[in-house]
């Protein structure tokens, strides 16, 4: 929500629930001051495959 602070009621976050079956749209005005502080989750996945050019098909 870093883009929203300072914009107040001019900034909205739109949430779409059940988009594929029964879509519902909710607008949250001024999310920086109305929503609880989000939990920041940082995940890093690194996969290194050495000599991948030597792999054979099938």
URSULCOR-V881163 format. One record per backbone hydrogen bond with DSSP energy under -0.5 kcal/mol. NH is the residue of the N-H (numbers start at 1). CO is the residue of the C=O. If there is no record, write none. Layout:
BEGIN
<<NH CO> <NH CO>>
END
This chain:
BEGIN
<<4 1> <5 1> <7 4> <8 4> <10 7> <11 8> <13 28> <15 26> <17 15> <17 24> <21 18> <22 18> <24 17> <26 15> <28 13> <29 27> <30 8> <30 11> <31 28> <33 30> <34 30> <35 31> <40 38> <43 41> <49 47> <50 48> <52 49> <54 51> <55 52>>
END
